[in-house]
Amino acid sequence: MDLGMVGLGRMGHNMAERLRAGGHRVVGYDLSPENRDVDTLEALRDALPAPRAVWVMVPAGAPTQATVAQLAEVLEAGDVVIDGGNSRFTQDRPNAELLAEKGIDYVDVGVSGGVWGRAEGYAMMAGGSDEAIARLLPVLDTLRPEGPREESFVHAGPVGSGHYTKMVHNGIEYAIMQAYAEGYELLTTQDELVPDVSAVFKAWQRGTVVRSWLLELMVRALEEDPELDAIEGYAEDSGEGRWTVEEGIRNAVPLHTIAASLFARFESRQEESQAMKAIAALRQQFGGHAVKPAD
Protein backbone atom coordinates (compact mmCIF):
# COMPACT_ATOMS: atom_id res chain seq x y z
CA MET A 1 0.00 0.00 0.00
CA ASP A 2 1.25 3.51 -0.83
CA LEU A 3 1.21 5.90 2.10
CA GLY A 4 2.06 9.55 2.54
CA MET A 5 3.73 10.52 5.81
CA VAL A 6 3.86 14.10 7.05
CA GLY A 7 6.40 14.58 9.82
CA LEU A 8 9.56 12.53 9.69
CA GLY A 9 11.03 13.20 13.07
CA ARG A 10 12.62 10.32 14.92
CA MET A 11 9.47 8.32 15.52
CA GLY A 12 7.97 9.14 12.12
CA HIS A 13 11.20 8.08 10.43
CA ASN A 14 11.23 4.79 12.35
CA MET A 15 7.64 4.10 11.34
CA ALA A 16 8.39 4.89 7.70
CA GLU A 17 11.36 2.52 7.72
CA ARG A 18 9.27 -0.28 9.25
CA LEU A 19 6.60 0.22 6.59
CA ARG A 20 9.13 0.21 3.78
CA ALA A 21 10.67 -2.96 5.15
CA GLY A 22 7.17 -4.46 5.08
CA GLY A 23 6.79 -3.77 1.37
CA HIS A 24 4.83 -0.51 1.50
CA ARG A 25 5.81 2.53 -0.53
CA VAL A 26 6.10 5.57 1.73
CA VAL A 27 6.42 9.14 0.44
CA GLY A 28 7.52 11.51 3.16
CA TYR A 29 7.18 15.25 3.65
CA ASP A 30 8.82 17.20 6.46
CA LEU A 31 9.75 20.81 7.08
CA SER A 32 13.41 19.73 7.21
CA PRO A 33 14.71 19.23 3.66
CA GLU A 34 17.01 16.39 4.72
CA ASN A 35 14.04 14.37 6.04
CA ARG A 36 11.69 14.51 3.06
CA ASP A 37 11.13 12.87 -0.30
CA VAL A 38 9.04 15.72 -1.73
CA ASP A 39 9.16 19.46 -1.19
CA THR A 40 5.46 20.31 -0.80
CA LEU A 41 2.18 18.75 0.30
CA GLU A 42 0.96 19.16 -3.27
CA ALA A 43 3.90 17.05 -4.44
CA LEU A 44 3.07 14.48 -1.77
CA ARG A 45 -0.49 14.29 -3.09
CA ASP A 46 0.67 13.93 -6.68
CA ALA A 47 3.10 11.15 -5.77
CA LEU A 48 0.32 8.98 -4.34
CA PRO A 49 -2.41 7.14 -6.25
CA ALA A 50 -6.00 7.96 -5.32
CA PRO A 51 -7.63 7.26 -2.97
CA ARG A 52 -4.73 8.36 -0.77
CA ALA A 53 -3.82 7.73 2.85
CA VAL A 54 -1.70 10.36 4.59
CA TRP A 55 -0.31 9.74 8.07
CA VAL A 56 0.40 12.88 10.14
CA MET A 57 3.14 12.55 12.74
CA VAL A 58 3.83 16.07 13.98
CA PRO A 59 3.70 17.67 17.47
CA ALA A 60 0.26 17.89 19.06
CA GLY A 61 -1.69 21.13 19.17
CA ALA A 62 -1.21 23.95 16.70
CA PRO A 63 1.23 22.08 14.40
CA THR A 64 -1.22 19.21 13.93
CA GLN A 65 -4.20 21.55 13.52
CA ALA A 66 -2.34 23.55 10.86
CA THR A 67 -1.24 20.41 9.01
CA VAL A 68 -4.77 18.98 8.92
CA ALA A 69 -6.10 22.32 7.64
CA GLN A 70 -3.48 22.35 4.87
CA LEU A 71 -4.27 18.76 3.90
CA ALA A 72 -7.97 19.66 3.71
CA GLU A 73 -7.06 22.10 0.92
CA VAL A 74 -4.66 19.74 -0.85
CA LEU A 75 -6.25 16.28 -0.75
CA GLU A 76 -9.32 15.04 -2.61
CA ALA A 77 -12.60 13.34 -1.79
CA GLY A 78 -12.05 9.70 -0.90
CA ASP A 79 -8.68 10.27 0.71
CA VAL A 80 -8.05 9.62 4.42
CA VAL A 81 -5.91 11.48 6.95
CA ILE A 82 -4.51 9.64 9.98
CA ASP A 83 -3.36 11.63 13.00
CA GLY A 84 -0.84 9.34 14.69
CA GLY A 85 0.55 11.96 17.08
CA ASN A 86 -0.31 12.62 20.71
CA SER A 87 -3.19 14.99 20.02
CA ARG A 88 -5.82 15.61 22.67
CA PHE A 89 -8.96 13.64 21.85
CA THR A 90 -11.08 16.81 21.89
CA GLN A 91 -9.23 18.00 18.77
CA ASP A 92 -10.20 14.95 16.72
CA ARG A 93 -13.84 15.72 16.01
CA PRO A 94 -13.11 19.26 14.73
CA ASN A 95 -10.42 17.76 12.49
CA ALA A 96 -12.82 15.13 11.21
CA GLU A 97 -15.54 17.70 10.54
CA LEU A 98 -13.16 19.98 8.66
CA LEU A 99 -12.00 17.14 6.41
CA ALA A 100 -15.53 15.76 5.97
CA GLU A 101 -16.51 19.02 4.26
CA LYS A 102 -14.15 17.98 1.47
CA GLY A 103 -15.19 14.32 1.48
CA ILE A 104 -11.95 13.30 3.21
CA ASP A 105 -12.05 10.69 5.98
CA TYR A 106 -10.21 10.99 9.30
CA VAL A 107 -8.75 8.42 11.69
CA ASP A 108 -6.99 9.07 14.99
CA VAL A 109 -4.40 6.52 16.09
CA GLY A 110 -2.76 6.49 19.49
CA VAL A 111 0.68 4.95 19.02
CA SER A 112 2.83 3.37 21.73
CA GLY A 113 6.28 2.01 21.10
CA GLY A 114 8.64 4.97 21.19
CA VAL A 115 12.14 4.65 19.81
CA TRP A 116 11.97 0.83 20.03
CA GLY A 117 9.00 0.60 17.68
CA ARG A 118 11.06 0.19 14.53
CA ALA A 119 12.43 -3.12 15.80
CA GLU A 120 9.70 -4.27 18.19
CA GLY A 121 6.58 -2.84 16.53
CA TYR A 122 3.96 -0.38 17.73
CA ALA A 123 0.82 -0.99 19.75
CA MET A 124 -2.00 1.09 18.32
CA MET A 125 -5.44 2.30 19.33
CA ALA A 126 -7.55 3.59 16.44
CA GLY A 127 -10.66 5.75 16.28
CA GLY A 128 -12.73 6.09 13.13
CA SER A 129 -15.27 4.46 10.87
CA ASP A 130 -15.26 0.72 10.18
CA GLU A 131 -14.60 1.40 6.51
CA ALA A 132 -11.61 3.65 7.09
CA ILE A 133 -10.02 1.27 9.60
CA ALA A 134 -10.53 -1.72 7.30
CA ARG A 135 -8.82 0.14 4.49
CA LEU A 136 -5.82 0.92 6.69
CA LEU A 137 -5.38 -2.57 8.17
CA PRO A 138 -2.48 -3.54 5.83
CA VAL A 139 -0.50 -0.56 7.16
CA LEU A 140 -1.55 -1.09 10.78
CA ASP A 141 -0.70 -4.79 10.61
CA THR A 142 2.77 -3.98 9.32
CA LEU A 143 3.43 -1.47 12.07
CA ARG A 144 2.26 -3.59 15.00
CA PRO A 145 4.31 -6.37 16.65
CA GLU A 146 4.03 -9.95 15.48
CA GLY A 147 1.33 -12.05 17.13
CA PRO A 148 -2.45 -11.85 17.47
CA ARG A 149 -3.80 -8.52 16.25
CA GLU A 150 -6.02 -8.07 19.29
CA GLU A 151 -2.95 -8.06 21.56
CA SER A 152 -1.40 -4.98 19.92
CA PHE A 153 -4.20 -3.24 18.02
CA VAL A 154 -7.73 -2.16 18.82
CA HIS A 155 -10.36 -0.32 16.86
CA ALA A 156 -11.39 1.49 20.03
CA GLY A 157 -14.48 3.22 18.64
CA PRO A 158 -15.46 6.33 16.65
CA VAL A 159 -13.26 9.36 15.97
CA GLY A 160 -11.52 10.48 19.15
CA SER A 161 -11.40 7.08 20.83
CA GLY A 162 -7.89 6.29 19.61
CA HIS A 163 -6.38 9.33 21.27
CA TYR A 164 -8.61 8.96 24.34
CA THR A 165 -7.42 5.43 25.03
CA LYS A 166 -3.80 6.43 24.37
CA MET A 167 -4.23 9.26 26.89
CA VAL A 168 -5.36 6.79 29.54
CA HIS A 169 -2.51 4.45 28.56
CA ASN A 170 -0.02 7.24 29.18
CA GLY A 171 -1.60 8.11 32.50
CA ILE A 172 -1.12 4.51 33.61
CA GLU A 173 2.45 4.67 32.32
CA TYR A 174 3.12 7.71 34.52
CA ALA A 175 1.96 5.81 37.61
CA ILE A 176 3.96 2.66 36.83
CA MET A 177 7.15 4.64 36.28
CA GLN A 178 6.62 6.54 39.52
CA ALA A 179 6.22 3.28 41.46
CA TYR A 180 9.49 1.91 40.04
CA ALA A 181 11.22 5.21 40.80
CA GLU A 182 10.05 5.30 44.40
CA GLY A 183 11.07 1.68 44.95
CA TYR A 184 14.47 2.46 43.47
CA GLU A 185 14.97 5.43 45.78
CA LEU A 186 14.01 3.42 48.85
CA LEU A 187 16.44 0.63 47.95
CA THR A 188 19.28 3.12 47.48
CA THR A 189 18.95 4.18 51.12
CA GLN A 190 20.15 0.71 52.22
CA ASP A 191 23.75 0.58 51.01
CA GLU A 192 24.84 -2.13 53.45
CA LEU A 193 21.69 -4.21 53.22
CA VAL A 194 21.21 -3.89 49.45
CA PRO A 195 24.60 -3.04 47.89
CA ASP A 196 23.54 -3.69 44.27
CA VAL A 197 20.15 -2.16 43.48
CA SER A 198 20.60 -2.79 39.75
CA ALA A 199 20.88 -6.53 40.39
CA VAL A 200 17.63 -6.48 42.35
CA PHE A 201 15.73 -4.81 39.52
CA LYS A 202 17.28 -7.23 37.05
CA ALA A 203 16.07 -10.20 39.13
CA TRP A 204 12.51 -8.89 38.97
CA GLN A 205 12.31 -9.29 35.19
CA ARG A 206 11.19 -12.93 35.12
CA GLY A 207 8.45 -14.50 37.16
CA THR A 208 7.55 -11.56 39.41
CA VAL A 209 4.21 -9.78 39.33
CA VAL A 210 5.94 -6.43 38.69
CA ARG A 211 7.73 -7.54 35.51
CA SER A 212 7.17 -5.34 32.48
CA TRP A 213 8.89 -3.70 29.53
CA LEU A 214 9.29 -0.55 31.60
CA LEU A 215 11.12 -2.62 34.21
CA GLU A 216 13.44 -3.93 31.48
CA LEU A 217 14.16 -0.35 30.44
CA MET A 218 14.86 0.56 34.07
CA VAL A 219 17.39 -2.28 34.22
CA ARG A 220 18.98 -1.04 31.00
CA ALA A 221 19.27 2.48 32.40
CA LEU A 222 20.89 1.21 35.61
CA GLU A 223 23.33 -0.96 33.69
CA GLU A 224 24.41 2.09 31.70
CA ASP A 225 24.61 4.37 34.75
CA PRO A 226 24.26 2.45 38.07
CA GLU A 227 24.00 5.58 40.22
CA LEU A 228 22.13 7.63 37.58
CA ASP A 229 24.80 10.27 38.03
CA ALA A 230 24.74 11.38 34.41
CA ILE A 231 21.27 12.93 34.57
CA GLU A 232 19.39 15.36 36.77
CA GLY A 233 16.20 14.47 38.59
CA TYR A 234 14.06 16.58 36.27
CA ALA A 235 11.09 15.12 34.40
CA GLU A 236 8.87 16.83 31.85
CA ASP A 237 5.35 15.66 31.02
CA SER A 238 3.99 15.30 27.50
CA GLY A 239 0.56 16.63 28.46
CA GLU A 240 -1.34 13.36 28.39
CA GLY A 241 -0.90 12.79 32.12
CA ARG A 242 -2.52 16.17 32.76
CA TRP A 243 -5.34 15.39 30.36
CA THR A 244 -5.96 12.05 32.08
CA VAL A 245 -6.23 13.74 35.48
CA GLU A 246 -8.53 16.39 34.02
CA GLU A 247 -10.76 13.63 32.64
CA GLY A 248 -10.81 12.00 36.06
CA ILE A 249 -12.04 15.27 37.54
CA ARG A 250 -14.60 15.78 34.77
CA ASN A 251 -16.01 12.28 35.26
CA ALA A 252 -15.62 12.13 39.07
CA VAL A 253 -13.24 9.17 38.79
CA PRO A 254 -10.55 9.08 41.52
CA LEU A 255 -7.09 8.75 39.95
CA HIS A 256 -4.93 8.68 43.07
CA THR A 257 -1.72 7.19 41.68
CA ILE A 258 -1.86 8.86 38.28
CA ALA A 259 -2.42 12.28 39.82
CA ALA A 260 0.36 11.72 42.36
CA SER A 261 2.80 10.69 39.62
CA LEU A 262 1.98 13.84 37.66
CA PHE A 263 2.52 16.05 40.70
CA ALA A 264 5.83 14.29 41.36
CA ARG A 265 7.02 15.44 37.94
CA PHE A 266 6.06 19.00 38.80
CA GLU A 267 8.03 18.69 42.02
CA SER A 268 11.10 17.50 40.11
CA ARG A 269 11.29 20.87 38.36
CA GLN A 270 11.51 22.92 41.51
CA GLU A 271 14.97 23.90 42.65
CA GLU A 272 13.38 24.87 45.94
CA SER A 273 9.81 24.20 46.99
CA GLN A 274 7.92 27.16 48.41
CA ALA A 275 5.33 24.71 49.73
CA MET A 276 7.96 22.86 51.75
CA LYS A 277 9.27 26.18 53.04
CA ALA A 278 5.77 26.92 54.30
CA ILE A 279 5.55 23.50 55.98
CA ALA A 280 8.91 24.03 57.69
CA ALA A 281 7.78 27.45 58.90
CA LEU A 282 4.50 26.06 60.26
CA ARG A 283 6.27 23.22 62.07
CA GLN A 284 8.56 25.77 63.68
CA GLN A 285 5.62 27.97 64.70
CA PHE A 286 3.38 25.35 66.29
CA GLY A 287 5.97 22.96 67.65
CA GLY A 288 9.27 24.78 67.82
CA HIS A 289 10.76 22.27 65.38
CA ALA A 290 14.20 23.05 64.01
CA VAL A 291 14.48 24.53 60.55
CA LYS A 292 17.40 24.60 58.15
CA PRO A 293 18.53 28.22 57.59
CA ALA A 294 18.77 29.44 53.99
CA ASP A 295 22.30 29.79 52.59
C-alpha positions as CSV (number, residue, x, y, z in Angstrom):
1,M,0.0,0.0,0.0
2,D,1.2,3.5,-0.8
3,L,1.2,5.9,2.1
4,G,2.1,9.5,2.5
5,M,3.7,10.5,5.8
6,V,3.9,14.1,7.0
7,G,6.4,14.6,9.8
8,L,9.6,12.5,9.7
9,G,11.0,13.2,13.1
10,R,12.6,10.3,14.9
11,M,9.5,8.3,15.5
12,G,8.0,9.1,12.1
13,H,11.2,8.1,10.4
14,N,11.2,4.8,12.3
15,M,7.6,4.1,11.3
16,A,8.4,4.9,7.7
17,E,11.4,2.5,7.7
18,R,9.3,-0.3,9.2
19,L,6.6,0.2,6.6
20,R,9.1,0.2,3.8
21,A,10.7,-3.0,5.2
22,G,7.2,-4.5,5.1
23,G,6.8,-3.8,1.4
24,H,4.8,-0.5,1.5
25,R,5.8,2.5,-0.5
26,V,6.1,5.6,1.7
27,V,6.4,9.1,0.4
28,G,7.5,11.5,3.2
29,Y,7.2,15.2,3.6
30,D,8.8,17.2,6.5
31,L,9.7,20.8,7.1
32,S,13.4,19.7,7.2
33,P,14.7,19.2,3.7
34,E,17.0,16.4,4.7
35,N,14.0,14.4,6.0
36,R,11.7,14.5,3.1
37,D,11.1,12.9,-0.3
38,V,9.0,15.7,-1.7
39,D,9.2,19.5,-1.2
40,T,5.5,20.3,-0.8
41,L,2.2,18.8,0.3
42,E,1.0,19.2,-3.3
43,A,3.9,17.0,-4.4
44,L,3.1,14.5,-1.8
45,R,-0.5,14.3,-3.1
46,D,0.7,13.9,-6.7
47,A,3.1,11.2,-5.8
48,L,0.3,9.0,-4.3
49,P,-2.4,7.1,-6.3
50,A,-6.0,8.0,-5.3
51,P,-7.6,7.3,-3.0
52,R,-4.7,8.4,-0.8
53,A,-3.8,7.7,2.8
54,V,-1.7,10.4,4.6
55,W,-0.3,9.7,8.1
56,V,0.4,12.9,10.1
57,M,3.1,12.6,12.7
58,V,3.8,16.1,14.0
59,P,3.7,17.7,17.5
60,A,0.3,17.9,19.1
61,G,-1.7,21.1,19.2
62,A,-1.2,24.0,16.7
63,P,1.2,22.1,14.4
64,T,-1.2,19.2,13.9
65,Q,-4.2,21.6,13.5
66,A,-2.3,23.5,10.9
67,T,-1.2,20.4,9.0
68,V,-4.8,19.0,8.9
69,A,-6.1,22.3,7.6
70,Q,-3.5,22.3,4.9
71,L,-4.3,18.8,3.9
72,A,-8.0,19.7,3.7
73,E,-7.1,22.1,0.9
74,V,-4.7,19.7,-0.9
75,L,-6.2,16.3,-0.8
76,E,-9.3,15.0,-2.6
77,A,-12.6,13.3,-1.8
78,G,-12.1,9.7,-0.9
79,D,-8.7,10.3,0.7
80,V,-8.0,9.6,4.4
81,V,-5.9,11.5,7.0
82,I,-4.5,9.6,10.0
83,D,-3.4,11.6,13.0
84,G,-0.8,9.3,14.7
85,G,0.6,12.0,17.1
86,N,-0.3,12.6,20.7
87,S,-3.2,15.0,20.0
88,R,-5.8,15.6,22.7
89,F,-9.0,13.6,21.8
90,T,-11.1,16.8,21.9
91,Q,-9.2,18.0,18.8
92,D,-10.2,15.0,16.7
93,R,-13.8,15.7,16.0
94,P,-13.1,19.3,14.7
95,N,-10.4,17.8,12.5
96,A,-12.8,15.1,11.2
97,E,-15.5,17.7,10.5
98,L,-13.2,20.0,8.7
99,L,-12.0,17.1,6.4
100,A,-15.5,15.8,6.0
101,E,-16.5,19.0,4.3
102,K,-14.1,18.0,1.5
103,G,-15.2,14.3,1.5
104,I,-11.9,13.3,3.2
105,D,-12.0,10.7,6.0
106,Y,-10.2,11.0,9.3
107,V,-8.8,8.4,11.7
108,D,-7.0,9.1,15.0
109,V,-4.4,6.5,16.1
110,G,-2.8,6.5,19.5
111,V,0.7,4.9,19.0
112,S,2.8,3.4,21.7
113,G,6.3,2.0,21.1
114,G,8.6,5.0,21.2
115,V,12.1,4.6,19.8
116,W,12.0,0.8,20.0
117,G,9.0,0.6,17.7
118,R,11.1,0.2,14.5
119,A,12.4,-3.1,15.8
120,E,9.7,-4.3,18.2
121,G,6.6,-2.8,16.5
122,Y,4.0,-0.4,17.7
123,A,0.8,-1.0,19.8
124,M,-2.0,1.1,18.3
125,M,-5.4,2.3,19.3
126,A,-7.5,3.6,16.4
127,G,-10.7,5.7,16.3
128,G,-12.7,6.1,13.1
129,S,-15.3,4.5,10.9
130,D,-15.3,0.7,10.2
131,E,-14.6,1.4,6.5
132,A,-11.6,3.6,7.1
133,I,-10.0,1.3,9.6
134,A,-10.5,-1.7,7.3
135,R,-8.8,0.1,4.5
136,L,-5.8,0.9,6.7
137,L,-5.4,-2.6,8.2
138,P,-2.5,-3.5,5.8
139,V,-0.5,-0.6,7.2
140,L,-1.6,-1.1,10.8
141,D,-0.7,-4.8,10.6
142,T,2.8,-4.0,9.3
143,L,3.4,-1.5,12.1
144,R,2.3,-3.6,15.0
145,P,4.3,-6.4,16.7
146,E,4.0,-9.9,15.5
147,G,1.3,-12.0,17.1
148,P,-2.5,-11.9,17.5
149,R,-3.8,-8.5,16.2
150,E,-6.0,-8.1,19.3
151,E,-2.9,-8.1,21.6
152,S,-1.4,-5.0,19.9
153,F,-4.2,-3.2,18.0
154,V,-7.7,-2.2,18.8
155,H,-10.4,-0.3,16.9
156,A,-11.4,1.5,20.0
157,G,-14.5,3.2,18.6
158,P,-15.5,6.3,16.7
159,V,-13.3,9.4,16.0
160,G,-11.5,10.5,19.2
161,S,-11.4,7.1,20.8
162,G,-7.9,6.3,19.6
163,H,-6.4,9.3,21.3
164,Y,-8.6,9.0,24.3
165,T,-7.4,5.4,25.0
166,K,-3.8,6.4,24.4
167,M,-4.2,9.3,26.9
168,V,-5.4,6.8,29.5
169,H,-2.5,4.5,28.6
170,N,0.0,7.2,29.2
171,G,-1.6,8.1,32.5
172,I,-1.1,4.5,33.6
173,E,2.5,4.7,32.3
174,Y,3.1,7.7,34.5
175,A,2.0,5.8,37.6
176,I,4.0,2.7,36.8
177,M,7.1,4.6,36.3
178,Q,6.6,6.5,39.5
179,A,6.2,3.3,41.5
180,Y,9.5,1.9,40.0
181,A,11.2,5.2,40.8
182,E,10.1,5.3,44.4
183,G,11.1,1.7,44.9
184,Y,14.5,2.5,43.5
185,E,15.0,5.4,45.8
186,L,14.0,3.4,48.9
187,L,16.4,0.6,48.0
188,T,19.3,3.1,47.5
189,T,18.9,4.2,51.1
190,Q,20.1,0.7,52.2
191,D,23.7,0.6,51.0
192,E,24.8,-2.1,53.4
193,L,21.7,-4.2,53.2
194,V,21.2,-3.9,49.4
195,P,24.6,-3.0,47.9
196,D,23.5,-3.7,44.3
197,V,20.1,-2.2,43.5
198,S,20.6,-2.8,39.7
199,A,20.9,-6.5,40.4
200,V,17.6,-6.5,42.4
201,F,15.7,-4.8,39.5
202,K,17.3,-7.2,37.0
203,A,16.1,-10.2,39.1
204,W,12.5,-8.9,39.0
205,Q,12.3,-9.3,35.2
206,R,11.2,-12.9,35.1
207,G,8.5,-14.5,37.2
208,T,7.5,-11.6,39.4
209,V,4.2,-9.8,39.3
210,V,5.9,-6.4,38.7
211,R,7.7,-7.5,35.5
212,S,7.2,-5.3,32.5
213,W,8.9,-3.7,29.5
214,L,9.3,-0.5,31.6
215,L,11.1,-2.6,34.2
216,E,13.4,-3.9,31.5
217,L,14.2,-0.3,30.4
218,M,14.9,0.6,34.1
219,V,17.4,-2.3,34.2
220,R,19.0,-1.0,31.0
221,A,19.3,2.5,32.4
222,L,20.9,1.2,35.6
223,E,23.3,-1.0,33.7
224,E,24.4,2.1,31.7
225,D,24.6,4.4,34.8
226,P,24.3,2.4,38.1
227,E,24.0,5.6,40.2
228,L,22.1,7.6,37.6
229,D,24.8,10.3,38.0
230,A,24.7,11.4,34.4
231,I,21.3,12.9,34.6
232,E,19.4,15.4,36.8
233,G,16.2,14.5,38.6
234,Y,14.1,16.6,36.3
235,A,11.1,15.1,34.4
236,E,8.9,16.8,31.8
237,D,5.4,15.7,31.0
238,S,4.0,15.3,27.5
239,G,0.6,16.6,28.5
240,E,-1.3,13.4,28.4
241,G,-0.9,12.8,32.1
242,R,-2.5,16.2,32.8
243,W,-5.3,15.4,30.4
244,T,-6.0,12.1,32.1
245,V,-6.2,13.7,35.5
246,E,-8.5,16.4,34.0
247,E,-10.8,13.6,32.6
248,G,-10.8,12.0,36.1
249,I,-12.0,15.3,37.5
250,R,-14.6,15.8,34.8
251,N,-16.0,12.3,35.3
252,A,-15.6,12.1,39.1
253,V,-13.2,9.2,38.8
254,P,-10.5,9.1,41.5
255,L,-7.1,8.7,40.0
256,H,-4.9,8.7,43.1
257,T,-1.7,7.2,41.7
258,I,-1.9,8.9,38.3
259,A,-2.4,12.3,39.8
260,A,0.4,11.7,42.4
261,S,2.8,10.7,39.6
262,L,2.0,13.8,37.7
263,F,2.5,16.1,40.7
264,A,5.8,14.3,41.4
265,R,7.0,15.4,37.9
266,F,6.1,19.0,38.8
267,E,8.0,18.7,42.0
268,S,11.1,17.5,40.1
269,R,11.3,20.9,38.4
270,Q,11.5,22.9,41.5
271,E,15.0,23.9,42.7
272,E,13.4,24.9,45.9
273,S,9.8,24.2,47.0
274,Q,7.9,27.2,48.4
275,A,5.3,24.7,49.7
276,M,8.0,22.9,51.7
277,K,9.3,26.2,53.0
278,A,5.8,26.9,54.3
279,I,5.5,23.5,56.0
280,A,8.9,24.0,57.7
281,A,7.8,27.5,58.9
282,L,4.5,26.1,60.3
283,R,6.3,23.2,62.1
284,Q,8.6,25.8,63.7
285,Q,5.6,28.0,64.7
286,F,3.4,25.3,66.3
287,G,6.0,23.0,67.6
288,G,9.3,24.8,67.8
289,H,10.8,22.3,65.4
290,A,14.2,23.1,64.0
291,V,14.5,24.5,60.5
292,K,17.4,24.6,58.1
293,P,18.5,28.2,57.6
294,A,18.8,29.4,54.0
295,D,22.3,29.8,52.6
